[in-house]
Amino acid sequence: MGRIEVVLAGSGGQGLLLIGKILGEAAAIFDGKNAVQTTAYGVATRGGFSKSEVIISEDEIAFPEAMDPDYIVCLSPQAFEIYKGRIKEGAILIYDKNTIKCENNEYYGFSMTNAAVELKNIRILNMIALGILVKISGIVSLEAIIESLKKNSPDQFRDQNLRAFYKGFEMVL
């Protein structure tokens, strides 16, 4: 495995920084790889554009930002507009097809919002997206991501976050 670049993009308040942290720690702490996470968000963090980038590699990471992402997760129409059509060949773009309209069959749309509503909490959309990303990409082991998710979830949300993660993981056929 060479350098893998992941971009998690959406709106402030969607928990993108948290899932970036969970992914990076799963790779670095529990899978023994090198990983770095960076974040960027607009002035109005809640509701404005926000992204978290995670770089994972078995080699040393010299530059900590995504230059040519391998995986992009878009949770808002604004994020999708920024990234659609700007991805390299072979990259995978994952999006919430309940809130983003897309005609391109090359991208991977999932009913993430509907899944969150089924679980009775729209705020766990990020964990559903993380489950989808991990299943599609295989960039971290299931054991590592579960350990990191447990470590980074407050006690009162841990079970709900795990349920949402597994819901997303199981949405990928």
C-alpha positions in Angstrom: 0.0 0.0 0.0 1.4 3.4 -1.0 0.1 6.7 0.0 -3.7 6.8 0.3 -5.5 10.2 0.4 -9.0 10.6 1.8 -11.1 13.7 1.8 -14.2 13.9 4.0 -16.2 17.0 2.9 -19.5 18.5 3.9 -20.9 21.2 6.1 -19.6 22.3 9.5 -21.4 20.4 12.3 -21.6 17.1 10.4 -18.8 15.5 12.4 -16.3 15.2 9.6 -13.4 16.2 11.9 -14.4 13.4 14.3 -14.5 10.7 11.6 -11.2 11.9 10.2 -9.7 11.6 13.7 -11.2 8.1 14.1 -9.9 7.0 10.7 -6.4 8.4 11.2 -6.1 6.9 14.7 -7.3 3.5 13.4 -4.6 3.5 10.8 -1.8 4.9 13.1 -2.5 3.5 16.5 -4.3 0.2 15.8 -3.0 -0.8 12.3 0.5 0.5 12.8 0.6 2.6 9.7 1.7 6.2 9.3 -1.3 8.7 9.2 -1.9 12.4 9.4 -5.1 14.3 9.6 -5.7 18.0 8.6 -8.9 20.1 8.7 -10.2 23.1 6.9 -13.5 24.9 7.5 -15.1 28.2 6.6 -15.6 31.2 8.8 -19.1 30.1 9.8 -18.1 26.6 10.9 -21.6 25.3 11.6 -23.3 25.0 8.2 -20.3 26.4 6.2 -18.0 24.2 4.1 -15.8 21.9 6.1 -13.4 19.1 5.3 -11.1 16.7 7.0 -8.2 15.1 5.1 -6.5 11.9 6.1 -3.3 10.6 4.6 -2.4 7.0 5.3 0.8 5.3 4.3 3.2 2.5 5.3 6.0 4.9 4.3 6.9 8.3 5.8 4.4 11.1 5.0 6.4 14.1 3.7 3.4 16.3 2.8 0.3 16.2 5.1 -2.4 17.4 2.7 -4.4 15.6 0.0 -3.1 16.6 -3.4 -4.9 13.9 -5.5 -7.4 12.1 -3.3 -8.1 8.4 -3.7 -11.4 8.5 -1.8 -13.7 11.5 -1.4 -16.8 11.4 0.8 -19.3 14.3 0.2 -22.1 14.9 2.7 -23.4 18.2 1.3 -24.3 19.5 -2.1 -21.6 22.3 -1.7 -18.9 19.7 -1.1 -20.1 17.6 -4.1 -20.0 20.6 -6.4 -16.4 21.3 -5.3 -15.2 17.7 -5.9 -17.3 16.3 -8.8 -15.5 16.2 -12.0 -12.1 17.0 -10.3 -11.1 13.5 -9.3 -8.4 11.4 -10.8 -9.0 8.3 -12.7 -9.6 5.4 -10.4 -10.6 7.6 -7.4 -13.8 6.8 -5.6 -16.4 9.5 -4.8 -19.0 8.5 -2.2 -22.0 10.8 -1.6 -25.3 11.0 0.2 -27.9 10.5 -2.6 -30.7 11.7 -0.3 -29.3 15.3 -0.3 -27.1 15.3 -3.5 -28.5 14.9 -7.0 -26.1 13.2 -9.3 -26.4 11.7 -12.8 -22.9 10.3 -12.9 -23.0 6.5 -12.6 -19.2 6.5 -11.8 -19.8 7.9 -8.3 -21.1 5.9 -5.4 -24.4 7.2 -4.0 -25.9 5.8 -0.8 -29.1 6.7 1.1 -27.2 7.9 4.2 -29.8 10.4 5.4 -32.6 7.8 5.2 -30.4 5.4 7.1 -29.8 8.0 9.8 -33.5 8.7 10.0 -34.2 4.9 10.3 -31.8 4.9 13.3 -33.7 8.0 14.7 -30.7 10.4 14.7 -29.6 12.5 11.8 -26.4 13.5 13.7 -25.0 10.0 13.1 -24.8 10.5 9.3 -21.0 10.8 9.7 -20.7 7.4 11.3 -22.8 5.8 8.5 -20.5 7.5 5.9 -17.4 6.2 7.8 -18.8 2.6 7.7 -19.4 2.9 3.9 -15.9 4.3 3.3 -14.2 1.6 5.4 -16.1 -1.2 3.6 -15.4 0.2 0.1 -11.8 1.2 0.7 -10.4 -1.4 3.1 -7.8 1.1 4.1 -8.0 0.1 7.7 -8.9 -3.1 9.4 -12.4 -3.5 10.8 -10.8 -4.2 14.2 -8.8 -1.0 14.1 -11.7 1.2 13.2 -13.9 -0.3 15.8 -11.3 0.3 18.5 -10.7 3.8 17.4 -14.4 4.5 17.2 -14.9 3.2 20.8 -11.9 5.3 22.0 -13.2 8.5 20.4 -16.9 8.2 21.2 -18.3 9.6 24.5 -19.8 6.8 26.6 -23.4 8.0 26.0 -23.0 7.9 22.2 -20.7 4.9 21.8 -23.5 2.3 21.1 -25.3 4.6 18.8 -22.1 5.4 16.9 -21.3 1.7 16.5 -24.8 0.9 15.3 -24.5 3.7 12.7 -21.1 2.6 11.6 -22.3 -1.0 11.1 -25.4 0.3 9.2 -23.1 2.1 6.8 -20.7 -0.9 6.5 -23.6 -3.2 5.7 -25.0 -0.8 3.0 -22.1 -1.7 0.8 -22.9 -4.8 -1.2 
